[in-house]
Amino acid sequence: MQLGINLGYWGAGMDADNLTVAQEADRLGYAVCWAAEAYGSDAATVLAWVAARTERIDVGSAIFQIPARQPTMTAMTAATLDSLSGGRFRLGLGVSGPQVSEGWYGVKFDKPLARTREYVEIVRRAMTRERLSYEGEHWTLPLPGGPGKPIKLTVHPQREHIPLYIAAIGPKNLEQTGEIADGALLIFPSADHLEDTAVKHLRAGREKAGKTLDGFDVCPTLPLAVGDDKELTALADTFRPYTALYVGGMGSRKQNFYNQLARRMGYEREAAEIQDKYLSGDKQGAAAAVPHDLIDRTTLLGSVDRIADRMKAYAAAGVTTLTLAPAGFTLDERLASLRAGTEALERAGLA
């Protein structure tokens, strides 16, 4: 199992330190550095900056939002980043959510599975550098009856095949991801529930494509807080606002993928309470309603030995790249968490 690092969103208050964190992850042998985007910083610019200041670590988009870009623009960006980084780019895609898609991009959030499938098909065709034409429900290239003509990508990527990941939560999305992608980006993963909530659906998609999970990258992100095992409650409390935001407020009452995931993990009553309080404006109450067990199952908390044991459980559950989001109020704390992650992987015998 490999380790990755997720820098999150640029502009979140840790920008001055993020490059140093990425460089330390590069030095320690982390496999990939991911950057996110929502409606603030864009991931492509951040990844270009990180790639220019690192040597070995891959850089990945977690995620490029599908409603934000035409698929051919994404192919251009992927080819450019792969060329500039010397073949170190990983392309992560996702449909975002209805509030961002419709509120920020003005793109209707409908038929996300079909849109994702067509998007991936166009990106892959464009990357072959053949003249591009496509007829689908959501995209038609060139537009019929006009001056457009099939065009081919002029940039030469460093590699013929750039690894393509999809951020997936729901069962149908996970199955399609297994069918059409090279990896899955997961969030709030519990090693105890990973088979039922994710892996079996990914496996079904791979089987549909005539493949196995061999070579497919199962890549969850886990917040990491290192400390004494006697302080687990305090460490977990660090992530209460984070968990409450996603389970309670990331989406509408009817369409919150993270809330639905918590329910599938057995926290149906708690998920409903968190959402009720968050959407009514009681964010502190929502954070207080998050069960300690839910946080502990979906983060890495405690001593290096305890984290090593948890890493073994994730590896046994099918994780191939474990992406860490290290907690810390200072740069030194974040760097110490990175080093603890490497030490835990070695103690687990997974390095």
MARKOL-171323 format. One record per residue (C-alpha): x, z, y; residue in one letter. Coordinates in steps of 0.02 Angstrom, whole numbers, padded with zeros to 5 digits, always signed. Each point is the difference from the previous one (the first is absolute). Example, Ala and Ser with C-alpha at 12.3 -4.5 7.8 and 13.67 -1.06 7.14 Angstrom:
+00615+00390-00225A/+00069-00033+00172S/
// end
This chain:
+00000+00000+00000M/+00063-00045+00173Q/-00029+00086+00166L/-00065-00073+00162G/-00024+00069+00175I/-00151-00027+00112N/+00032+00010+00187L/-00186-00004+00039G/-00054-00062+00170Y/+00125-00033+00139W/-00057+00093+00154G/-00050+00157-00095A/+00127+00107+00092G/+00150-00020-00117M/+00061-00171+00056D/+00171+00059+00057A/+00033+00070-00175D/-00079-00133-00109N/+00149-00117+00002L/+00116+00143-00049T/-00119+00045-00142V/+00001-00180-00061A/+00189-00008+00008Q/+00018+00162-00098E/-00122-00065-00131A/+00108-00157-00010D/+00157+00106-00024R/-00084+00106-00134L/-00053-00151-00102G/-00186-00003+00035Y/-00074-00165-00058A/-00118-00043+00143V/-00049+00053+00175C/-00182-00032+00045W/-00080-00007+00172A/-00186+00007+00038A/-00115-00071+00133E/-00178+00040+00056A/-00041-00030+00183Y/+00163+00051+00082G/+00172-00059-00055S/+00012-00156-00106D/+00099+00011-00160A/+00096-00164+00014A/+00096+00050+00156T/+00045+00170-00072V/+00061-00078-00163L/+00109-00126+00091A/+00079+00143+00098W/+00031+00103-00158V/+00066-00148-00099A/+00125-00039+00137A/+00071+00177-00005R/+00006+00027-00190T/+00098-00082-00140E/-00080+00015-00172R/-00173+00076+00009I/-00150-00116-00011D/-00125-00002+00144V/-00185-00013-00035G/-00165-00014+00093S/-00121+00137-00050A/-00099-00088+00055I/-00022-00163+00096F/-00187+00003+00037Q/-00090-00154-00064I/-00125-00010+00144P/+00144+00004+00125A/+00085-00161-00052R/-00039-00171-00067Q/+00077-00014-00174P/+00120-00137+00056T/+00064+00115+00138M/+00032+00133-00131T/+00097-00127-00104A/+00104-00044+00153M/+00037+00183+00036T/+00042+00037-00182A/+00118-00149-00011A/+00084+00048+00164T/+00024+00183-00046L/+00066-00046-00172D/+00124-00120+00077S/+00057+00120+00136L/+00019+00145-00121S/+00096-00098-00131G/-00139+00006-00129G/-00055+00180+00025R/-00182-00021+00052F/-00155+00055-00097R/-00170-00062+00060L/-00138+00131-00006G/-00177-00053+00047L/-00167+00087+00023G/-00171-00032+00072V/+00006+00158+00109S/-00173+00077+00025G/-00163-00053+00082P/+00028+00100+00160Q/+00170-00077+00035V/-00042-00174-00065S/-00158-00018+00103E/+00042+00117+00145G/+00180-00052+00033W/+00016-00175-00070Y/-00178-00062+00016G/+00002-00057-00182V/-00152+00034-00107K/+00038+00118-00143F/-00090-00095-00136D/+00049-00057-00174K/+00171+00087+00007P/+00044-00046-00179L/-00034-00186+00023A/+00090-00001+00167R/+00152+00085-00075T/+00007-00121-00146R/-00007-00152+00113E/+00126+00076+00120Y/+00126+00031-00139V/-00025-00175-00069E/+00036-00078+00170I/+00152+00110+00032V/+00072-00043-00170R/-00031-00187+00024R/+00077+00002+00172A/+00154+00087-00068M/+00031-00143-00122T/+00038-00108+00154R/-00113-00138-00062E/-00123-00081+00120R/-00143+00121+00011L/-00182-00040-00029S/-00134+00123-00055Y/-00188+00000-00021E/-00080+00171-00016G/-00149+00100+00057E/+00096+00087+00138H/+00141-00122+00044W/+00012-00188+00000T/+00165-00084+00041L/+00008-00122+00084P/-00168+00011+00088L/-00104-00150-00051P/-00043-00139+00121G/+00136+00041+00126G/+00180-00040+00043P/+00074+00131-00116G/+00111-00055-00143K/+00085+00090-00144P/+00159+00083+00062I/+00140+00086-00094K/+00097+00157+00043L/+00165-00044+00084T/+00086+00169-00025V/+00096+00022-00163H/-00028+00175-00071P/+00150+00081-00080Q/-00094+00005-00166R/-00123-00116-00083E/-00116+00146-00040H/-00025+00143+00123I/-00079+00153-00085P/-00182+00016+00055L/-00092+00166-00002Y/-00180+00044+00038I/-00064+00167+00063A/-00141+00042-00120A/-00114+00149-00028I/-00164-00053-00080G/-00013-00053-00183P/-00042-00183+00036K/+00137-00017+00129N/+00125+00080-00119L/-00048-00119-00139E/+00019-00151+00113Q/+00166+00068+00062T/+00063+00009-00178G/-00055-00180-00024E/+00073-00082+00156I/+00140+00111+00069A/+00172+00062-00049D/-00034+00181+00045G/-00131+00124+00060A/+00016+00116+00150L/-00096+00160-00038L/-00045+00151+00106I/-00057+00176-00049F/+00061-00024-00178P/-00017+00144-00122S/+00110-00014-00154A/-00137+00087-00100D/-00130-00130+00052H/+00107-00155+00023L/-00047-00083-00165E/-00187+00011+00034D/+00004-00030+00189T/+00128-00141+00005A/+00108-00050-00147V/-00137-00050-00122K/-00075-00116+00132H/+00170-00076+00040L/+00029-00026-00187R/-00168-00088-00018A/+00048-00119+00140G/+00167-00038-00078R/-00084-00036-00165E/-00121-00117+00088K/+00153-00096+00062A/+00077+00000-00173G/+00133+00127+00049K/+00047+00181-00030T/+00052+00136+00121L/+00183-00037-00040D/+00081-00051+00163G/-00150+00052+00105F/+00044+00128+00134D/-00118+00150+00007V/+00047+00071+00169C/-00092+00155+00067P/+00044+00092+00159T/+00014+00189-00006L/+00033+00120+00143P/+00147+00114-00039L/+00030+00179+00058A/+00148+00095-00072V/+00002+00189-00002G/-00012+00158-00103D/-00129-00005-00139D/-00069+00164+00069K/-00049-00095+00158E/-00107-00135-00081L/-00154+00048+00100T/+00093-00014+00164A/+00078-00165-00052L/-00169-00070-00051A/-00076+00054+00165D/+00120-00120+00086T/-00100-00144-00073F/-00177+00065+00030R/-00029-00104+00158P/+00071-00155-00086Y/-00113+00018-00153T/-00152+00042+00107A/+00029-00154+00109L/-00002-00118-00148Y/-00133+00083-00109V/-00110+00045+00148G/+00028-00122+00140G/+00083-00160-00060M/-00155-00108-00005G/-00186+00025+00017S/-00110+00117-00100R/-00053-00143-00113K/+00169-00087-00014Q/+00149+00117-00014N/+00112-00056-00143F/+00103+00160+00003Y/-00154+00110-00008N/-00060-00100-00150Q/+00169+00023-00084L/-00008+00189+00024A/-00172-00002-00080R/+00066-00099-00149R/+00134+00133-00020M/-00135+00133-00020G/-00013+00066+00179Y/-00174-00067+00036E/-00069+00155+00085R/+00159+00033+00098E/+00015-00181+00056A/-00178+00003+00067A/+00034+00161+00096E/+00163-00067+00074I/-00087-00158+00057Q/-00151+00091+00073D/+00110+00113+00104K/+00121-00135+00055Y/-00135-00122+00055L/-00091+00139+00095S/+00158+00030+00101G/+00058+00158-00090D/+00174-00060-00048K/+00067+00175-00025Q/-00145+00043-00114G/+00030-00161-00097A/+00183+00045-00023A/-00046+00176-00057A/-00121-00074-00127A/+00135-00101-00089V/+00036+00087-00166P/+00178+00057-00027H/-00006-00080-00172D/-00041-00172+00072L/+00150+00010+00117I/+00116+00063-00137D/-00052-00138-00119R/+00030-00139+00128T/+00163+00059+00080T/+00170+00062-00055L/+00019+00183+00047L/+00123+00140-00034G/+00174+00015-00070S/+00107-00144-00058V/-00031+00053-00181D/-00189+00001+00024R/+00006-00170+00085I/+00108-00066-00143A/-00133+00055-00125D/-00133-00088+00102R/+00105-00158+00007M/+00009+00002-00190K/-00190+00008-00005A/-00016-00149+00117Y/+00125-00101-00100A/-00095+00040-00160A/-00161-00054+00085A/+00073-00173+00034G/+00076+00013+00174V/+00150-00114+00023T/+00039+00027+00185T/-00041+00168+00077L/-00010-00014+00188T/+00032+00161+00095L/-00066+00049+00171A/+00111+00149+00039P/-00072+00135+00110A/+00104+00081+00136G/-00011+00047+00183F/+00182-00045+00031T/+00116-00140-00053L/+00106+00121-00101D/-00153+00056-00098E/-00050-00178-00040R/+00176-00045-00054L/+00008+00155-00109A/-00164-00052-00082S/+00073-00173-00037L/+00150+00079-00085R/-00112+00118-00097A/-00098-00150-00063G/+00159-00079-00068T/+00053+00166-00079E/-00170+00023-00081A/+00005-00175-00073L/+00171+00037-00076E/-00057+00168-00070R/-00150-00086-00077A/+00117-00120-00089G/-00084-00150+00082L/+00139-00064+00112A/
// end
